[in-house]
Amino acid sequence: MVRRLTALPMFLALFASSSATAEEWSRARISRLPDSAFAGVEISADGRKARHLPHHDETGAVDPAHLRAARARLGQVKWLDPANDSAARRHLERHLLERGGRRAQR
């Protein structure tokens, strides 16, 4: 019993310091990301770019915590073209499946 109790704090310390917890990305960092870091990029009628759901870092690698956040926020995005919702959803689900996850049930 004593061994289990001493192992628990070590496990919790390792878990808390793992990449499972996301560091928040600043607006400046997000603005420097390439368009390919986002699940969807739209151009408005006046020519402004709207980039939605960042989940790749500067190197192009998928950030697991930001992938989870992007999937959770899909329903909050105000798409200029509603068809982009399903394209972004498929994009994020491909990453999830590549990482061994399961497709979300609708």
Secondary structure, DSSP 8 states (H G I E B T S, - for coil): -HHHHHHHHHHHHHHHHSTTS-----HHHHHHS-GGGEEEEEE-TTS-EEEEEE-B-TTS-B-HHHHHHHHHHGGG---SSTHHHHHHHHHHHHHHHHTT------
